[in-house]
């Protein structure tokens, strides 16, 4: 499946200066097409991934497109009901069922009467169950296109449709469970009391919180490209009572590239828009090497089948496996 397929480009009907609501799908090529078109559309980016949103901002620079950007998980705070002409969502970029349901509810809330919601996705990404949900919420759904396992379906907002209030609990957008890979990393990471530490791709913040409890004379910076993850980690940090933590939205180490750390940890995702990739981990490894002080330690946990060792050796002088089991491995790298 190609991330660059653009089924929405040929199926979404845009006329005049429409207001188009993008439901956590800024990476869909359709959005880039609209941003660059210069035809005067207003794009409302309800987007979780700050890197994807930034790419649309760059594409729309100097064009007539009007762009507004806000976090997907709290989009209702930025919307008046009945203000969008069109809403679009690509299931490839939704992290789970809660994200899909939120997108459908937000569309039902934000669309004008007669406004249309277009959703694209494959069977394995939940397009069939999503179609049923659209029927339940909107009372109508139409299949516009089926090709190579992909579909585009559409619902229209009709009179007398009940007003739907989207999900407002941010915790449903980030896992509150400690995964096995992170558990392995926690069991072996060496933390010094004075460490200044960085958790790249912090998620809900399990690693960063653990380190902050041990680095009593140091501090921990947690970063994530997901605004929902940042919100959940900030909430966890506040509830912990620890004062040596800060949480930032950042594409990898971008927000802290001019700082230096004694310890960097990560449990990097290896999927981008539902497609397996090593690019995210490669970015994290490169960023870790840049921000570590001499003798600094970098810990990475990964599924055993992922070949991160060559990337680590390209940036670090010393690399070794320090933990794991048959499914996971924890790798430690050091600058000498």
C-alpha positions as a LaTeX table, in Angstrom:
\begin{tabular}{lrrr}
\hline
Residue & $x$ (\AA) & $y$ (\AA) & $z$ (\AA) \\
\hline
Unk1 & 0.00 & 0.00 & 0.00 \\
Unk2 & 1.40 & 3.36 & $-0.97$ \\
Unk3 & 1.24 & 6.30 & 1.38 \\
Unk4 & 1.03 & 8.49 & $-1.72$ \\
Unk5 & $-2.17$ & 7.05 & $-3.22$ \\
Unk6 & $-4.74$ & 9.81 & $-3.58$ \\
Unk7 & $-8.21$ & 8.35 & $-3.88$ \\
Unk8 & $-9.65$ & 11.47 & $-2.27$ \\
Unk9 & $-8.22$ & 13.63 & $-5.06$ \\
Unk10 & $-10.68$ & 12.14 & $-7.54$ \\
Unk11 & $-13.72$ & 11.73 & $-5.31$ \\
Unk12 & $-14.04$ & 14.77 & $-3.02$ \\
Unk13 & $-16.31$ & 17.38 & $-4.58$ \\
Unk14 & $-15.09$ & 20.91 & $-3.82$ \\
Unk15 & $-16.81$ & 24.02 & $-5.16$ \\
Unk16 & $-16.09$ & 27.70 & $-4.62$ \\
Unk17 & $-14.37$ & 28.72 & $-1.41$ \\
Unk18 & $-15.30$ & 25.70 & 0.67 \\
Unk19 & $-14.26$ & 25.23 & 4.28 \\
Unk20 & $-12.58$ & 21.81 & 4.44 \\
Unk21 & $-12.03$ & 20.03 & 7.76 \\
Unk22 & $-9.08$ & 17.61 & 7.72 \\
Unk23 & $-9.52$ & 14.92 & 10.35 \\
Unk24 & $-6.04$ & 13.85 & 11.48 \\
Unk25 & $-5.09$ & 13.18 & 7.86 \\
Unk26 & $-2.71$ & 16.00 & 6.98 \\
Unk27 & $-0.32$ & 13.52 & 5.35 \\
Unk28 & $-2.87$ & 12.50 & 2.71 \\
Unk29 & $-1.77$ & 13.80 & $-0.72$ \\
Unk30 & $-5.23$ & 15.33 & $-1.15$ \\
Unk31 & $-4.41$ & 17.83 & 1.59 \\
Unk32 & $-1.15$ & 18.83 & $-0.09$ \\
Unk33 & $-3.07$ & 19.28 & $-3.35$ \\
Unk34 & $-5.59$ & 21.60 & $-1.73$ \\
Unk35 & $-2.90$ & 23.53 & 0.15 \\
Unk36 & $-0.98$ & 24.19 & $-3.07$ \\
Unk37 & $-4.00$ & 24.86 & $-5.30$ \\
Unk38 & $-4.34$ & 28.53 & $-4.50$ \\
Unk39 & $-8.10$ & 28.36 & $-5.15$ \\
Unk40 & $-9.06$ & 30.02 & $-1.88$ \\
Unk41 & $-10.26$ & 27.08 & 0.19 \\
Unk42 & $-10.15$ & 27.33 & 3.98 \\
Unk43 & $-8.36$ & 24.34 & 5.51 \\
Unk44 & $-9.10$ & 23.42 & 9.10 \\
Unk45 & $-6.33$ & 21.04 & 10.20 \\
Unk46 & $-7.50$ & 18.97 & 13.17 \\
Unk47 & $-4.14$ & 17.21 & 13.35 \\
Unk48 & $-2.25$ & 15.26 & 16.01 \\
Unk49 & 1.11 & 14.96 & 14.24 \\
Unk50 & 2.96 & 18.28 & 14.35 \\
Unk51 & 5.33 & 17.27 & 11.53 \\
Unk52 & 2.42 & 16.46 & 9.19 \\
Unk53 & 0.73 & 19.76 & 10.02 \\
Unk54 & 3.97 & 21.67 & 9.44 \\
Unk55 & 4.34 & 20.10 & 5.97 \\
Unk56 & 0.90 & 21.44 & 5.01 \\
Unk57 & 1.82 & 24.89 & 6.32 \\
Unk58 & 4.93 & 24.87 & 4.13 \\
Unk59 & 2.91 & 23.72 & 1.10 \\
Unk60 & 0.33 & 26.49 & 1.57 \\
Unk61 & 2.88 & 29.27 & 2.11 \\
Unk62 & 2.33 & 32.07 & $-0.39$ \\
Unk63 & $-0.91$ & 30.54 & $-1.67$ \\
Unk64 & $-4.47$ & 31.79 & $-1.25$ \\
Unk65 & $-5.35$ & 28.87 & 0.99 \\
Unk66 & $-6.46$ & 29.96 & 4.47 \\
Unk67 & $-5.08$ & 27.56 & 7.07 \\
Unk68 & $-6.11$ & 27.00 & 10.69 \\
Unk69 & $-4.38$ & 24.35 & 12.78 \\
Unk70 & $-5.31$ & 22.78 & 16.10 \\
Unk71 & $-4.89$ & 19.50 & 17.98 \\
Unk72 & $-7.11$ & 16.62 & 16.89 \\
Unk73 & $-7.89$ & 15.41 & 20.41 \\
Unk74 & $-9.38$ & 18.72 & 21.61 \\
Unk75 & $-10.72$ & 20.00 & 18.30 \\
Unk76 & $-14.16$ & 20.70 & 19.76 \\
Unk77 & $-12.64$ & 23.60 & 21.72 \\
Unk78 & $-11.85$ & 25.32 & 18.41 \\
Unk79 & $-15.08$ & 24.69 & 16.51 \\
Unk80 & $-18.54$ & 26.12 & 16.26 \\
Unk81 & $-21.04$ & 23.52 & 15.08 \\
Unk82 & $-22.18$ & 23.68 & 11.48 \\
Unk83 & $-19.25$ & 25.62 & 10.02 \\
Unk84 & $-17.54$ & 23.18 & 7.61 \\
Unk85 & $-18.65$ & 22.31 & 4.08 \\
Unk86 & $-16.52$ & 19.18 & 3.73 \\
Unk87 & $-14.69$ & 16.85 & 6.10 \\
Unk88 & $-12.17$ & 14.18 & 5.09 \\
Unk89 & $-10.43$ & 11.36 & 6.94 \\
Unk90 & $-7.93$ & 8.71 & 5.87 \\
Unk91 & $-8.03$ & 5.67 & 8.16 \\
Unk92 & $-4.36$ & 4.99 & 7.43 \\
Unk93 & $-3.37$ & 7.76 & 9.83 \\
Unk94 & $-5.68$ & 6.87 & 12.72 \\
Unk95 & $-3.97$ & 5.11 & 15.61 \\
Unk96 & $-7.03$ & 3.15 & 16.72 \\
Unk97 & $-10.79$ & 2.94 & 16.98 \\
Unk98 & $-11.04$ & 5.87 & 19.42 \\
Unk99 & $-9.39$ & 8.12 & 16.83 \\
Unk100 & $-11.79$ & 7.02 & 14.10 \\
Unk101 & $-14.87$ & 7.48 & 16.29 \\
Unk102 & $-13.64$ & 10.92 & 17.37 \\
Unk103 & $-13.16$ & 11.92 & 13.74 \\
Unk104 & $-16.67$ & 10.82 & 12.77 \\
Unk105 & $-18.19$ & 12.61 & 15.74 \\
Unk106 & $-16.22$ & 15.77 & 15.02 \\
Unk107 & $-17.39$ & 15.72 & 11.40 \\
Unk108 & $-21.02$ & 15.32 & 12.47 \\
Unk109 & $-20.60$ & 18.24 & 14.87 \\
Unk110 & $-18.70$ & 20.57 & 12.53 \\
Unk111 & $-20.43$ & 20.05 & 9.17 \\
Unk112 & $-23.12$ & 22.37 & 7.85 \\
Unk113 & $-26.45$ & 20.93 & 6.75 \\
Unk114 & $-25.77$ & 19.30 & 3.41 \\
Unk115 & $-22.07$ & 19.05 & 4.21 \\
Unk116 & $-20.29$ & 15.84 & 3.31 \\
Unk117 & $-17.83$ & 13.58 & 5.11 \\
Unk118 & $-15.46$ & 11.56 & 2.91 \\
Unk119 & $-13.55$ & 8.65 & 4.44 \\
Unk120 & $-10.97$ & 6.49 & 2.69 \\
Unk121 & $-9.33$ & 3.31 & 3.90 \\
Unk122 & $-8.76$ & $-0.39$ & 3.43 \\
Unk123 & $-10.58$ & $-3.34$ & 4.97 \\
Unk124 & $-7.65$ & $-4.10$ & 7.26 \\
Unk125 & $-7.74$ & $-0.49$ & 8.50 \\
Unk126 & $-11.42$ & $-0.73$ & 9.45 \\
Unk127 & $-13.26$ & 0.82 & 6.51 \\
Unk128 & $-16.16$ & $-1.66$ & 6.75 \\
Unk129 & $-16.82$ & $-1.03$ & 10.45 \\
Unk130 & $-16.31$ & 2.69 & 9.87 \\
Unk131 & $-18.94$ & 2.62 & 7.13 \\
Unk132 & $-21.40$ & 1.10 & 9.60 \\
Unk133 & $-20.58$ & 3.81 & 12.15 \\
Unk134 & $-21.16$ & 6.50 & 9.52 \\
Unk135 & $-24.56$ & 5.00 & 8.77 \\
Unk136 & $-25.42$ & 5.08 & 12.47 \\
Unk137 & $-24.25$ & 8.67 & 13.01 \\
Unk138 & $-25.44$ & 10.29 & 9.77 \\
Unk139 & $-28.31$ & 7.99 & 8.78 \\
Unk140 & $-26.80$ & 7.56 & 5.31 \\
Unk141 & $-23.61$ & 6.37 & 3.63 \\
Unk142 & $-22.59$ & 5.86 & 0.02 \\
Unk143 & $-19.64$ & 3.97 & $-1.44$ \\
Unk144 & $-18.03$ & 6.16 & $-4.10$ \\
Unk145 & $-15.04$ & 4.06 & $-5.10$ \\
Unk146 & $-13.59$ & 0.59 & $-4.60$ \\
Unk147 & $-10.13$ & $-0.15$ & $-6.00$ \\
Unk148 & $-7.34$ & $-2.54$ & $-5.00$ \\
Unk149 & $-8.84$ & $-3.15$ & $-1.57$ \\
Unk150 & $-9.32$ & 0.56 & $-0.91$ \\
Unk151 & $-12.65$ & 2.37 & $-0.58$ \\
Unk152 & $-13.94$ & 5.91 & $-0.44$ \\
Unk153 & $-17.26$ & 6.28 & 1.36 \\
Unk154 & $-19.34$ & 9.39 & 1.93 \\
Unk155 & $-22.06$ & 10.55 & 4.31 \\
Unk156 & $-24.12$ & 13.75 & 4.14 \\
Unk157 & $-25.35$ & 15.78 & 7.11 \\
Unk158 & $-29.13$ & 15.91 & 6.87 \\
Unk159 & $-31.77$ & 17.92 & 8.76 \\
Unk160 & $-32.90$ & 16.59 & 12.15 \\
Unk161 & $-29.59$ & 14.77 & 12.67 \\
Unk162 & $-28.83$ & 14.77 & 16.43 \\
Unk163 & $-25.90$ & 16.99 & 17.47 \\
Unk164 & $-22.97$ & 14.74 & 18.42 \\
Unk165 & $-20.49$ & 15.91 & 21.06 \\
Unk166 & $-17.01$ & 14.49 & 20.27 \\
Unk167 & $-14.88$ & 12.65 & 22.82 \\
Unk168 & $-13.11$ & 15.09 & 25.14 \\
Unk169 & $-11.06$ & 12.71 & 27.33 \\
Unk170 & $-7.48$ & 12.86 & 26.02 \\
Unk171 & $-6.50$ & 9.61 & 27.75 \\
Unk172 & $-8.44$ & 7.58 & 25.16 \\
Unk173 & $-5.93$ & 8.72 & 22.53 \\
Unk174 & $-2.80$ & 7.35 & 24.24 \\
Unk175 & $-2.19$ & 3.96 & 25.81 \\
Unk176 & $-2.27$ & 3.91 & 29.60 \\
Unk177 & $-0.70$ & 0.45 & 29.71 \\
Unk178 & 3.00 & $-0.27$ & 30.07 \\
Unk179 & 4.02 & $-2.26$ & 27.00 \\
Unk180 & 6.46 & $-5.17$ & 27.18 \\
Unk181 & 9.23 & $-3.41$ & 25.26 \\
Unk182 & 9.22 & $-0.42$ & 27.61 \\
Unk183 & 9.18 & $-2.79$ & 30.58 \\
Unk184 & 12.40 & $-4.40$ & 29.33 \\
Unk185 & 14.06 & $-1.02$ & 28.91 \\
Unk186 & 13.01 & 0.08 & 32.39 \\
Unk187 & 14.59 & $-3.04$ & 33.88 \\
Unk188 & 18.08 & $-2.28$ & 32.55 \\
Unk189 & 18.43 & 1.49 & 32.08 \\
Unk190 & 21.14 & 2.94 & 34.29 \\
Unk191 & 20.15 & 6.29 & 35.77 \\
Unk192 & 22.46 & 8.57 & 37.78 \\
Unk193 & 21.10 & 11.00 & 40.33 \\
Unk194 & 22.51 & 13.98 & 38.42 \\
Unk195 & 21.47 & 12.87 & 34.94 \\
Unk196 & 20.01 & 15.35 & 32.52 \\
Unk197 & 17.92 & 12.97 & 30.45 \\
Unk198 & 15.81 & 12.95 & 27.28 \\
Unk199 & 12.97 & 10.60 & 26.34 \\
Unk200 & 12.37 & 10.79 & 22.56 \\
Unk201 & 8.92 & 9.66 & 21.46 \\
Unk202 & 7.76 & 9.61 & 25.06 \\
Unk203 & 4.19 & 8.44 & 24.50 \\
Unk204 & 2.34 & 8.39 & 27.82 \\
Unk205 & 5.61 & 9.08 & 29.65 \\
Unk206 & 6.44 & 5.83 & 31.44 \\
Unk207 & 10.17 & 6.02 & 30.71 \\
Unk208 & 10.52 & 9.70 & 31.53 \\
Unk209 & 8.66 & 9.39 & 34.83 \\
Unk210 & 10.80 & 6.43 & 35.90 \\
Unk211 & 14.00 & 8.32 & 35.14 \\
Unk212 & 12.77 & 11.49 & 36.86 \\
Unk213 & 12.20 & 9.54 & 40.09 \\
Unk214 & 15.83 & 8.36 & 40.04 \\
Unk215 & 17.51 & 11.51 & 38.69 \\
Unk216 & 16.71 & 13.41 & 41.88 \\
Unk217 & 19.35 & 16.08 & 41.22 \\
Unk218 & 18.83 & 16.18 & 37.48 \\
Unk219 & 15.87 & 16.59 & 35.16 \\
Unk220 & 14.05 & 14.84 & 32.35 \\
Unk221 & 12.78 & 16.27 & 29.08 \\
Unk222 & 10.12 & 14.24 & 27.28 \\
Unk223 & 9.25 & 14.94 & 23.63 \\
Unk224 & 6.75 & 13.50 & 21.17 \\
Unk225 & 5.43 & 14.41 & 17.72 \\
Unk226 & 1.89 & 13.54 & 18.87 \\
Unk227 & $-0.02$ & 16.34 & 20.60 \\
Unk228 & $-2.24$ & 13.78 & 22.33 \\
Unk229 & 0.79 & 11.95 & 23.70 \\
Unk230 & 2.25 & 15.25 & 24.94 \\
Unk231 & $-1.03$ & 16.11 & 26.69 \\
Unk232 & $-1.22$ & 12.68 & 28.36 \\
Unk233 & 2.46 & 12.81 & 29.44 \\
Unk234 & 1.98 & 16.32 & 30.84 \\
Unk235 & $-1.04$ & 15.08 & 32.79 \\
Unk236 & 0.96 & 12.12 & 34.15 \\
Unk237 & 3.87 & 14.38 & 35.12 \\
Unk238 & 1.54 & 16.72 & 36.99 \\
Unk239 & $-0.14$ & 13.85 & 38.82 \\
Unk240 & 3.25 & 12.39 & 39.81 \\
Unk241 & 4.15 & 15.48 & 41.81 \\
Unk242 & 7.65 & 15.44 & 40.31 \\
Unk243 & 9.09 & 18.85 & 39.54 \\
Unk244 & 12.08 & 17.80 & 37.44 \\
Unk245 & 10.10 & 17.03 & 34.27 \\
Unk246 & 9.09 & 19.01 & 31.21 \\
Unk247 & 7.14 & 17.71 & 28.21 \\
Unk248 & 7.41 & 19.27 & 24.75 \\
Unk249 & 5.86 & 18.72 & 21.34 \\
Unk250 & 8.73 & 17.98 & 18.98 \\
Unk251 & 9.47 & 16.16 & 15.74 \\
Unk252 & 12.20 & 13.92 & 17.09 \\
Unk253 & 14.83 & 16.04 & 18.80 \\
Unk254 & 14.02 & 19.19 & 16.82 \\
Unk255 & 12.82 & 21.24 & 19.81 \\
Unk256 & 15.91 & 20.50 & 21.93 \\
Unk257 & 18.65 & 20.27 & 19.26 \\
Unk258 & 20.74 & 22.98 & 20.96 \\
Unk259 & 20.74 & 21.21 & 24.35 \\
Unk260 & 22.93 & 18.39 & 25.65 \\
Unk261 & 22.07 & 15.34 & 27.75 \\
Unk262 & 23.78 & 12.60 & 29.74 \\
Unk263 & 21.12 & 10.00 & 28.99 \\
Unk264 & 18.71 & 9.48 & 26.08 \\
Unk265 & 16.09 & 6.73 & 25.94 \\
Unk266 & 13.53 & 5.70 & 23.35 \\
Unk267 & 11.02 & 3.05 & 22.39 \\
Unk268 & 10.57 & 4.21 & 18.79 \\
Unk269 & 7.48 & 3.40 & 16.74 \\
Unk270 & 8.15 & 1.42 & 13.58 \\
Unk271 & 4.97 & 2.25 & 11.70 \\
Unk272 & 4.16 & 5.43 & 9.82 \\
Unk273 & 0.59 & 5.71 & 8.62 \\
Unk274 & 0.15 & 1.96 & 9.05 \\
Unk275 & 3.27 & 1.13 & 7.01 \\
Unk276 & 6.34 & $-0.49$ & 8.62 \\
Unk277 & 9.35 & 1.80 & 8.50 \\
Unk278 & 12.78 & 2.23 & 10.08 \\
Unk279 & 12.86 & 5.96 & 9.32 \\
Unk280 & 11.52 & 7.10 & 12.69 \\
Unk281 & 14.09 & 5.12 & 14.67 \\
Unk282 & 16.85 & 6.30 & 12.34 \\
Unk283 & 15.81 & 9.89 & 13.06 \\
Unk284 & 15.80 & 9.24 & 16.80 \\
Unk285 & 19.24 & 7.58 & 16.67 \\
Unk286 & 20.70 & 10.48 & 14.71 \\
Unk287 & 19.16 & 13.03 & 17.05 \\
Unk288 & 20.36 & 11.15 & 20.13 \\
Unk289 & 23.94 & 11.15 & 18.85 \\
Unk290 & 23.70 & 14.89 & 18.27 \\
Unk291 & 22.46 & 15.85 & 21.73 \\
Unk292 & 24.44 & 13.42 & 23.91 \\
Unk293 & 27.45 & 14.65 & 25.84 \\
Unk294 & 30.74 & 12.71 & 25.63 \\
Unk295 & 30.34 & 9.43 & 27.53 \\
Unk296 & 26.59 & 9.87 & 27.19 \\
Unk297 & 24.38 & 6.75 & 27.13 \\
Unk298 & 21.63 & 5.96 & 24.65 \\
Unk299 & 19.12 & 3.16 & 25.28 \\
Unk300 & 16.77 & 1.87 & 22.58 \\
Unk301 & 14.29 & $-0.99$ & 22.84 \\
Unk302 & 12.91 & $-2.66$ & 19.73 \\
Unk303 & 11.35 & $-5.82$ & 18.39 \\
Unk304 & 14.15 & $-8.30$ & 17.79 \\
Unk305 & 13.54 & $-8.55$ & 14.04 \\
Unk306 & 14.21 & $-4.81$ & 13.50 \\
Unk307 & 17.80 & $-4.22$ & 12.33 \\
Unk308 & 18.78 & $-1.05$ & 14.17 \\
Unk309 & 22.36 & $-2.11$ & 14.93 \\
Unk310 & 23.90 & $-0.81$ & 11.65 \\
Unk311 & 22.28 & 2.58 & 12.26 \\
Unk312 & 23.66 & 2.69 & 15.79 \\
Unk313 & 27.15 & 1.75 & 14.66 \\
Unk314 & 27.04 & 4.58 & 12.12 \\
Unk315 & 26.66 & 7.15 & 14.91 \\
Unk316 & 28.15 & 5.59 & 18.07 \\
Unk317 & 31.53 & 4.07 & 18.87 \\
Unk318 & 30.22 & 1.44 & 21.27 \\
Unk319 & 27.00 & $-0.60$ & 20.84 \\
Unk320 & 25.87 & $-3.61$ & 22.88 \\
Unk321 & 22.73 & $-5.56$ & 23.75 \\
Unk322 & 21.96 & $-5.23$ & 27.45 \\
Unk323 & 18.51 & $-6.78$ & 27.85 \\
Unk324 & 15.46 & $-8.32$ & 26.26 \\
Unk325 & 13.97 & $-11.71$ & 25.48 \\
Unk326 & 12.94 & $-13.67$ & 22.40 \\
Unk327 & 10.68 & $-10.81$ & 21.23 \\
Unk328 & 12.54 & $-7.68$ & 22.30 \\
Unk329 & 16.07 & $-6.38$ & 22.59 \\
Unk330 & 17.44 & $-3.42$ & 24.52 \\
Unk331 & 20.47 & $-1.83$ & 22.90 \\
Unk332 & 22.84 & 0.59 & 24.62 \\
Unk333 & 25.10 & 2.87 & 22.64 \\
Unk334 & 27.75 & 5.27 & 23.89 \\
Unk335 & 29.81 & 8.13 & 22.57 \\
Unk336 & 33.46 & 7.81 & 23.54 \\
\hline
\end{tabular}
